């Protein structure tokens, strides 16, 4: 009260019971709100951390898949190319074998002898009087035998020539396949490498995001904890 005299030891003011209860209720409310905020922060932490972890794991899995895809594509095409080169080597070896048979001296000599015998037997048959049945029959038989022997060797040699031509065509076809496979390999490598690089980048970003998310959420939880949510 104005003008009231104060003596030493007199209380400056008095706190009523109602005031104390009001302050206690206010503090309790603040504590409850802080605890609720802390619980929500921890819940957000768990939810968002799991989500970030899941995204990171998916990115890692995608990176692993990209690596396997790259290796599979490259290995498959490389194997195809190696098999084609192997086929060409076989075809070239067969061509060499056929050429050796075509140029074999004994074979060439046999061919010359059989051709000569065939021509001579043909001439002799043409000169034989058909009225002489015994002579004509004998000469005709000799002619047929000479012709058969010559044609068998001639057909065999022609078969070698045909096989050489066929192998050469197959080699050209396989060389075209190799060129196509090599072009496909380059495209596959580029595409798969791009996919792999993208997956690696996404995985790295996901890892960074996961780390940042966890750190940020942890900081939030710690702030609520330090503000009285214990």
PETA-V439106 format. One record per residue. N is the residue number from 0. RES is the residue in one letter. PSI is psi in whole degrees, -180 to 180 (999 if undefined). OMEGA is omega in whole degrees, 0 to 359 (NA if undefined). D_FIRST is the distance of its C-alpha to the first C-alpha in Angstrom with 2 decimals. Layout:
BEGIN
N/RES/PSI/OMEGA/D_FIRST
N/RES/PSI/OMEGA/D_FIRST
END
This chain:
BEGIN
0/X/139/183/0.00
1/X/134/179/3.80
2/X/-5/181/6.33
3/X/135/179/5.54
4/X/136/179/8.97
5/X/138/176/10.33
6/X/157/180/13.86
7/X/132/180/16.62
8/X/-14/177/17.08
9/X/139/178/13.58
10/X/139/179/13.27
11/X/-40/177/11.40
12/X/164/181/11.33
13/X/137/177/13.46
14/X/124/183/16.47
15/X/164/179/17.67
16/X/-36/179/21.42
17/X/-39/179/21.65
18/X/-42/180/20.39
19/X/-44/180/22.98
20/X/-37/180/25.67
21/X/-44/178/24.98
22/X/-41/181/25.38
23/X/-41/180/28.46
24/X/-38/179/29.96
25/X/-44/179/29.48
26/X/-40/180/31.14
27/X/-40/178/33.89
28/X/-43/180/34.56
29/X/-41/179/34.80
30/X/-43/180/37.16
31/X/-42/179/39.24
32/X/-40/179/39.56
33/X/-41/179/40.54
34/X/-38/178/43.09
35/X/-43/178/44.48
36/X/-39/178/44.82
37/X/-43/179/46.52
38/X/-41/178/48.89
39/X/-39/179/49.74
40/X/-43/179/50.30
41/X/-38/178/52.59
42/X/-45/177/54.43
43/X/-40/180/54.90
44/X/-50/182/56.09
45/X/-44/182/58.69
46/X/-51/183/59.88
47/X/-33/178/60.15
48/X/-42/178/61.56
49/X/-42/179/64.25
50/X/-45/179/65.05
51/X/-39/179/65.33
52/X/-41/179/67.41
53/X/-44/178/69.69
54/X/-42/180/70.19
55/X/-43/180/71.01
56/X/-41/178/73.44
57/X/-40/179/75.14
58/X/-39/178/75.55
59/X/-43/179/77.03
60/X/-39/179/79.41
61/X/-37/177/80.40
62/X/-45/179/81.14
63/X/-41/179/83.36
64/X/-41/179/85.10
65/X/-40/179/85.67
66/X/-43/179/87.21
67/X/-39/179/89.53
68/X/-43/179/90.44
69/X/-48/182/91.29
70/X/-41/181/93.45
71/X/-46/181/95.14
72/X/-46/181/96.05
73/X/-45/181/97.36
74/X/-41/181/99.29
75/X/-48/181/100.86
76/X/-37/177/102.16
77/X/-39/177/103.30
78/X/-41/177/105.23
79/X/-44/180/106.80
80/X/-43/179/107.91
81/X/-40/179/109.27
82/X/-40/179/111.21
83/X/-42/177/112.68
84/X/-37/177/113.80
85/X/-42/178/115.28
86/X/-41/179/117.21
87/X/-41/179/118.51
88/X/-41/178/119.74
89/X/-46/180/121.64
90/X/-40/179/123.16
91/X/-38/178/124.17
92/X/-39/178/125.76
93/X/-40/178/127.75
94/X/-44/179/128.87
95/X/-41/179/130.08
96/X/-43/179/131.94
97/X/-42/179/133.59
98/X/-38/178/134.60
99/X/-40/179/136.13
100/X/-36/180/138.16
101/X/-28/183/139.27
102/X/6/179/140.39
103/X/131/185/141.88
104/X/-41/180/145.42
105/X/-40/179/146.96
106/X/-43/179/145.42
107/X/-38/178/146.63
108/X/-42/177/150.07
109/X/-41/180/150.13
110/X/-45/180/149.06
111/X/-43/180/151.85
112/X/-45/181/154.43
113/X/-38/178/153.42
114/X/-43/179/153.37
115/X/-46/181/156.81
116/X/-39/179/158.15
117/X/-46/180/156.72
118/X/-41/181/158.29
119/X/-41/179/161.63
120/X/-35/178/161.67
121/X/-44/179/160.91
122/X/-45/182/163.75
123/X/-39/179/166.13
124/X/-43/180/165.27
125/X/-30/181/165.80
126/X/-14/183/169.20
127/X/136/178/170.28
128/X/124/182/172.66
129/X/-21/180/171.03
130/X/-24/178/174.47
131/X/89/190/174.50
132/X/-46/183/172.22
133/X/-47/181/172.09
134/X/-43/181/171.35
135/X/-41/180/168.83
136/X/-43/180/167.04
137/X/-44/181/166.85
138/X/-34/178/165.67
139/X/-41/178/163.13
140/X/-42/178/161.71
141/X/-41/179/161.48
142/X/-46/180/159.80
143/X/-41/179/157.19
144/X/-43/180/156.44
145/X/-42/180/156.11
146/X/-45/181/153.94
147/X/-46/181/151.63
148/X/-43/180/151.21
149/X/-46/183/150.51
150/X/-34/177/148.08
151/X/-46/179/146.13
152/X/-41/180/145.56
153/X/-41/178/144.92
154/X/-39/180/142.35
155/X/-43/179/140.65
156/X/-39/178/140.40
157/X/-35/175/139.16
158/X/-38/176/136.53
159/X/-43/180/135.32
160/X/-43/179/135.13
161/X/-40/180/133.26
162/X/-39/178/130.83
163/X/-45/180/130.21
164/X/-43/179/129.44
165/X/-43/179/127.20
166/X/-38/179/125.31
167/X/-40/177/124.88
168/X/-40/178/123.37
169/X/-38/179/121.04
170/X/-44/178/120.00
171/X/-40/179/119.17
172/X/-42/181/117.18
173/X/-32/175/115.25
174/X/-39/176/114.57
175/X/-41/178/113.03
176/X/-39/179/110.94
177/X/-45/179/109.84
178/X/-42/179/108.83
179/X/-43/180/106.88
180/X/-38/179/105.23
181/X/-38/177/104.30
182/X/-43/177/102.76
183/X/-39/180/100.90
184/X/-44/179/99.83
185/X/-44/179/98.34
186/X/-43/180/96.46
187/X/-43/180/95.32
188/X/-44/181/94.18
189/X/-47/181/92.25
190/X/-48/182/90.66
191/X/-36/179/89.90
192/X/-41/178/88.58
193/X/-43/179/86.26
194/X/-41/180/85.03
195/X/-46/180/84.58
196/X/-41/178/82.74
197/X/-43/180/80.44
198/X/-41/179/79.78
199/X/-44/179/79.09
200/X/-45/178/76.69
201/X/-39/179/74.92
202/X/-40/179/74.76
203/X/-44/178/73.31
204/X/-41/179/70.69
205/X/-37/178/69.89
206/X/-42/178/69.48
207/X/-44/180/67.12
208/X/-41/179/65.13
209/X/-45/179/64.97
210/X/-44/179/63.68
211/X/-42/181/61.09
212/X/-47/180/59.98
213/X/-44/180/59.58
214/X/-45/182/57.70
215/X/-44/180/55.34
216/X/-38/179/54.68
217/X/-41/178/54.21
218/X/-41/180/51.65
219/X/-45/179/49.76
220/X/-43/181/49.81
221/X/-37/179/48.67
222/X/-44/178/45.74
223/X/-35/179/44.54
224/X/-45/181/45.20
225/X/-21/182/43.17
226/X/2/174/40.28
227/X/13/181/39.71
228/X/12/180/42.60
229/X/999/NA/44.08
END
